[in-house]
Amino acid sequence: MAKTPFSTHLDNWLKSSKPKTLEGLVNNFEEKSFAILFLVLMALPALPLPTGGLTHLFELITVLLALEVIAGRRSVWLPKRWRGMNLPKSVVNSGLPKLVSFIAWLEKYSRPRFSQLMSHRFTLQILGLVIIVFAVFAAFAIPFSGLDTLPALGIVLIALSIILEDFLLMLVGILVGSVGVGLVIGLGSAAFKLLG
């Protein structure tokens, strides 16, 4: 029996009556719960849209989850207050459906590559560290500059690489996020010199 594509699984969850909360995501995608949370939390910052600081909470949660990955946790722990947090309607009604389309397109070209390496604890711990770096740079990018987009997109691609078990996609995610970090540092320091 063929495995249900991840994009279909996510689309079915979005269209279901199940609660659209962080806990709902964890319960529905247990096997890859860390990756799906990284994907959903960083999808909004990855869009080149002004968010007015709303994404900083998502970036904070992402950092805390990445610390859990580094610590070797296999299951997600979130404070009770966060578990019941509803995903913003803009994310559920607009952002995630667009993400489903992107994932469906990506699934046509992606395939498991070095899948055992992708699920190895040490690899996941390294990726947890990379995700923290990208999330911090996304959070500290110049407000309304769009500079948070590439580090956040790097995390989205890394999360997808874990879900799809595609090592090549992981490398692309690291490259995209690293370019974003470079832009945040370069343009940020240029802006500070200009203001100074």
matplotlib code that plots the C-alpha trace (Angstrom):
import matplotlib.pyplot as plt

x = [0.0, 1.4, 2.3, 0.1, 2.1, 2.8, 1.1, -2.2, -1.9, -1.4, -4.3, -6.6, -5.8, -6.4, -9.8, -10.8, -12.7, -9.7, -8.4, -5.9, -3.6, 0.1, -1.1, -3.4, -0.3, 1.7, -1.0, -1.7, 1.9, 3.5, 6.2, 7.6, 6.2, 9.3, 9.7, 6.1, 6.1, 9.3, 7.6, 4.3, 5.9, 8.4, 6.1, 4.8, 8.2, 9.3, 6.8, 8.0, 5.2, 5.3, 4.1, 4.6, 6.5, 3.9, 6.4, 8.8, 6.7, 6.9, 10.7, 11.0, 9.0, 11.1, 14.3, 12.9, 11.8, 15.3, 16.8, 14.7, 16.0, 19.6, 18.8, 17.8, 14.0, 12.0, 8.6, 7.6, 7.2, 5.4, 4.1, 0.4, -0.4, 1.3, -0.1, -3.7, -2.6, -4.7, -2.7, -3.6, -6.5, -4.3, -1.9, -4.7, -6.8, -4.1, -0.5, -0.8, -2.9, -0.2, 2.4, 0.5, 0.7, 4.4, 5.0, 3.0, 5.1, 8.3, 7.2, 7.3, 11.1, 12.1, 12.9, 14.4, 18.2, 20.4, 17.2, 19.0, 21.4, 18.4, 16.9, 20.1, 20.2, 23.5, 22.3, 19.1, 21.1, 23.3, 20.1, 18.7, 21.7, 21.4, 17.7, 18.5, 21.0, 18.6, 15.7, 17.7, 18.9, 15.3, 14.2, 16.9, 16.6, 15.8, 12.0, 10.0, 13.1, 12.2, 15.6, 13.9, 12.6, 15.7, 16.7, 13.1, 12.9, 16.0, 14.3, 11.2, 13.3, 15.3, 11.9, 10.7, 14.0, 13.4, 9.8, 10.7, 14.0, 15.9, 19.5, 19.9, 16.9, 18.6, 21.7, 19.6, 17.9, 21.2, 22.5, 19.4, 19.4, 23.2, 22.7, 20.0, 22.2, 24.9, 22.4, 21.2, 24.8, 25.9, 22.9, 22.4, 25.9, 25.6, 22.4, 24.0, 27.0, 24.6, 22.6, 25.8]
y = [0.0, 3.4, 5.9, 8.9, 12.0, 14.4, 17.3, 15.2, 14.4, 18.1, 19.1, 16.6, 17.9, 21.5, 20.5, 18.4, 19.6, 18.8, 21.8, 23.9, 24.3, 23.5, 20.4, 19.4, 19.5, 17.4, 14.8, 14.5, 14.3, 12.5, 10.8, 14.0, 16.4, 18.5, 19.0, 19.8, 22.4, 24.0, 24.0, 25.6, 28.1, 29.4, 29.4, 32.9, 34.5, 32.8, 34.8, 38.2, 40.0, 42.5, 40.8, 43.6, 41.4, 38.7, 36.2, 36.8, 34.5, 31.8, 32.2, 31.9, 28.7, 27.4, 28.1, 26.3, 23.3, 23.2, 23.1, 20.0, 18.4, 19.1, 17.6, 14.4, 14.5, 12.3, 13.8, 17.5, 19.2, 22.6, 24.6, 24.0, 27.6, 27.2, 23.7, 25.1, 28.2, 28.5, 29.0, 32.4, 32.3, 33.9, 30.9, 28.3, 29.8, 31.3, 30.4, 26.7, 26.0, 27.8, 25.7, 22.5, 23.4, 24.1, 20.8, 18.9, 20.4, 19.6, 16.0, 15.5, 16.1, 15.1, 11.5, 9.9, 10.4, 9.1, 8.7, 6.8, 9.7, 12.1, 10.4, 9.9, 11.6, 13.4, 14.8, 16.0, 17.7, 19.5, 20.6, 21.8, 24.0, 25.3, 26.0, 28.1, 30.2, 30.8, 31.6, 34.1, 35.9, 35.9, 37.5, 40.1, 41.1, 44.8, 45.2, 45.4, 44.8, 41.3, 40.1, 37.5, 35.7, 33.7, 32.4, 31.4, 29.8, 27.9, 26.4, 25.6, 23.7, 21.9, 20.9, 19.5, 17.7, 15.9, 15.1, 13.9, 12.3, 14.1, 15.0, 17.1, 19.3, 19.7, 21.0, 23.5, 24.6, 25.2, 27.1, 29.3, 30.1, 30.8, 33.3, 34.9, 35.1, 36.7, 39.3, 40.1, 40.6, 42.6, 44.8, 45.2, 46.4, 48.7, 50.2, 50.7, 52.5, 54.7, 55.5, 56.0]
z = [0.0, -1.1, 1.7, 1.8, 0.6, 3.4, 1.4, 1.3, 5.1, 5.9, 3.6, 5.2, 8.6, 7.5, 6.1, 9.1, 12.2, 14.4, 16.5, 14.6, 17.6, 18.3, 20.3, 17.4, 15.1, 17.5, 17.9, 14.2, 13.1, 16.0, 14.0, 12.6, 15.2, 15.6, 11.9, 11.3, 14.1, 12.6, 9.2, 10.4, 12.8, 10.3, 7.2, 8.1, 8.6, 5.4, 3.4, 2.2, 4.0, 6.9, 10.1, 12.6, 15.1, 15.3, 14.1, 17.1, 19.3, 16.6, 16.4, 20.2, 20.2, 17.3, 19.3, 22.4, 20.3, 18.6, 22.1, 22.8, 19.7, 20.7, 24.1, 22.4, 23.1, 20.8, 21.8, 21.9, 25.2, 25.2, 28.1, 28.6, 27.7, 24.3, 23.5, 23.2, 21.2, 18.1, 14.9, 13.4, 10.9, 8.3, 8.6, 8.6, 5.8, 3.5, 4.5, 5.1, 1.9, -0.1, 1.7, 0.9, -2.8, -2.5, -0.7, -3.3, -6.1, -4.1, -3.6, -7.4, -7.4, -3.9, -2.9, 0.1, 0.0, 2.9, 4.9, 7.7, 8.1, 8.1, 11.1, 13.0, 16.4, 15.8, 12.5, 14.1, 16.9, 14.4, 12.5, 15.8, 16.3, 12.7, 13.2, 16.3, 14.5, 11.6, 13.9, 15.9, 12.8, 11.5, 14.8, 14.8, 11.2, 10.6, 11.1, 7.9, 5.7, 4.5, 5.7, 8.0, 4.9, 3.9, 7.3, 7.9, 4.5, 5.4, 8.4, 6.3, 3.8, 6.6, 8.2, 4.8, 4.3, 7.7, 6.7, 3.2, 4.4, 1.6, 2.4, -0.8, 0.3, 3.7, 2.1, 0.0, 3.2, 4.9, 1.9, 1.7, 5.4, 5.4, 2.5, 4.6, 7.7, 5.5, 4.3, 7.8, 9.0, 5.9, 5.4, 9.2, 9.8, 6.8, 8.2, 11.6, 10.0, 8.1, 11.2, 13.2]

ax = plt.figure().add_subplot(projection="3d")
ax.plot(x, y, z, "-o")
ax.set_aspect("equal")
plt.show()
